[in-house]
Amino acid sequence: MPDHFNIALARSSRRLRLDTLVKLRWLAVLGQSVAVGVVHLGLGFPVPIAACVLLIAASVWLNIGLRASFPMSHRLGDRAASGLLAYDVLQLGALLYLTGGLENPFALLFLAPVLISATAQPPRHTFVLGCLVVVTASVLAFVHQPLPWSAARPLDLPPLYVGGIWVSILLGVVFTAVYAWRVSVEADDLAEALTAAEMVMAREQHLSQLDGLAAAAAHELGTPLATITLVAKEIANAAPAGSALAEDIALLRQEVDRCRTILATLTSLDEDSGPLSTFGLRQLLEEIAGPQRPFGIPIVITIDGEGDEPVMRRNPSVLYGIGNLVDNAVDFAVSRVALSAHYTDQRVVIEVRDDGPGFSPEILMRAGEPYITSRGRNRERVAGVANPDEAVRQGLGLGLFIAKTLLERSGAQLRFANGPRDEGGARITIAWQRTVFEARTGADRDNSLVHWDPIPKLFRRQPV
């Protein structure tokens, strides 16, 4: 399944469910019924009860019709959801027309449909709905039935007060829509970025599984291949020298030897790069730097420390995370990238440095957040892109976020900074407690990554 399809599926899951709007409208029906009943029957104020009941009944029949026509798990399209919310605005406006217009304190409920739209609808739909609310409120400020009140003590609100209510509704619509939209956008960005990260790690897991399958196939095929080798040798001894059969047998033995070489290579791949392999710190850095060397930017590796060099098990999250940071450094570097490591008995620290322009202030303040990007040019130049400026703008800003998330899940702490003024460039420091760096197995970590919870605890409400 293509990655863009998975992300589009995650976006569609943010659409409003029909069940949500139906339940909210039932709540509105209940509130409107109680309000009209209390004012008319409890307080004895004059209310056009027949018209009010007719408007409330329209919402009841609409809910019944929606429940009969669609399953409650149905997710509405943008236009359908906007249409239902627009109905709620007009129905509330009609009730307010019968009960005092903006003089009615329940005019504040105009904000509810706009808030719902801003959390799940595109901005243009929310803008249209907000304009509908403002137009409806403006009409009600001048055209409405009298506010239900005691005939013995009539209530006459001054126009200036009614104008203040209109301004408060206008400001409330704008502020509520913008605030809810920003919160919704950040939640969508985070969900999409985490979906992308999960797909990346799923591919890494598949590669690790292929290594294991290759090793298993090599071991299983070893016995029959040895038998073929033995039989071919016996036939070669029995065949007349210089005959056509002898040539065929020689070719057969040559191909058998080739198969044995391939199987030996598969076995060595499992031993050197399988999910249960271990390697030292230098080997880790060399493996990370290897894919980046063809792009023309030298990568200098330095290691120093106290005591024995730390050894870790293969961890796709660490390999991908640091590899992505080195990839970014190569993109922005002018002449070199430095990949250094320092270790003690307590800590393991890896630092990625380049001599490029460094982080801009706005990027540095939000480094590691999704969809924050400022792509470099080296890779586009090597790849032969005709318009580097256009290629720069195509970055999604997910790489740094995914790398930071994966490394933090491995127990690392990251720090983003710029180098001294005389050196320049960006510096990213990744630090682990040595016991954490060496203790976790690649297999355990891989399983936890492929099935990770897409909503970090930091963003989960407590309690749910």
Secondary structure by P-SEA (a helix, b strand, c coil): ccaaaaaaaaaaaacccaaaaaaaaaaaaaaaaaaaaaaacccccccaaaaaaaaaaaaaaaaaaaaacccccccccaaaaaaaaaaaaaaaaaaaaaccccccccccccaaaaaaaaacccaaaaaaaaaaaaaaaaaaacccccccccccbbbbbcaaaaaaaaaaaaaaaaaaaaaaaaaaaaaaaaaaaaaaaaaaaaaaaaaaaaaaaaaaaaaaaaaaaaaaaaaaaaaaaacccccaaaaaaaaaaaaaaaaaaaaaaaaaaaacccccccccaaaaaaaaacccccccbbbbbbbbbccccccccccaaaaaaaaaaaaaaaaccccbbbbbbbbcccbbbbbbbbcccccccccccccccccccccccaaaaaaccccaaaaaaccccaaaaaaaaaaaaabbbbbbbbcccccbbbbbbbbccccccccccaaaaaaaaaaccccccccccccc
